[in-house]
C-alpha cells in the first residue's frame, strides 16, 4: 500500500473524529455546557438506543452527561432523536501532559446525570438505572459499574426517574429488583451480596450479561407484586436467603449441600 494512500486514510479518520467531537460539543451547550479540551486518542464512546426519563422516551432537547470520580463534567450530549442518545464522547486524561487534567483515568468510576428539559429538572446518579445496551455498530454492551477505558465503545441504556431507579439505588449498582422488594431496601446486606455477584461475575461474561438484560426487562412487574403482598415477600426472602448464603460462603455451602446429598442417598438406600 503506497504512502499517499495511507495519508489519505489517516486524514479521513482524523476528519471523522473531529466531526464527531464537533457534533458532540455542539449538542452539549445547554444545561451541561461541555467543551472538549483537545482532540486526543484518549476517548471513550457511548451510545444509547433506549433512553428514558420518568418512564417515557427522552425528548429532543433532553441531555445526558458523564462525570468522573471528582464530579467533573467530561462528556455530554443533547438528544436529537426521541428515545436515543449518541455519540457521547467521554474525555480521557493524557498522562504525558503533566499538570493538566483532560479527563478520566483508566479504570476510574464514571457517573451519569440527566437533564429533563421540559420539566427543567436534573436527575442525579441515585435516580438513574443503567443497563448494558445491545451490541450495535461495533459498540459492545457496557460493563457495569461503568468505568473509563481508552478507546472503548459501549452501548448503554439509561432510565432516569423511574420507579426502578428509586427502589434500587440507580446507577450506583442498582437493578436487583426482586431482592430489593423481598428484603425491603437496596442497602440490605443480602441485596448487597447479590449486587456484587452481578457486578463481579454475571456482567463479566456474555451469558451473564444476557441473563441480566433479560432480568432487568421482566423482573420489575414481579418485584412490584412481591412488594405489595407480605406473604409473597416472606416466601421470596426464604428462597433467596440460601442463594445469598451460597454466594457469600461458597465453601461451607458446598459442604452443606454435599452432606445433604449424601444423607439423601443414605436414606434412599436404607428404605430399599
Secondary structure, 3 states (H helix, E strand, C coil): CCHHHHHHHHHHHHHHHHHHHHHHHHHCCCCCCCCCCCCCCCEEEEEECCEEECCEECCCCCEEEEECCCCCEEEEEECCCCCCEEEEEEEECCCCCCCCCCCECCCCECEEEEEECCCCEEECHHHEEEEECCCECCEEECCCCCECCCCCEEEEEEEECCHHHHHHCCCCCCCCHHHHHHHCCCCCHHHHHHHHHHHHCHHHCHHHHHHHHHHHHHHHHHHHHHHHCHHHHHHHHHHHHHHHHHHHCHHHHHHHHHHHHHHHHHHHHHHC
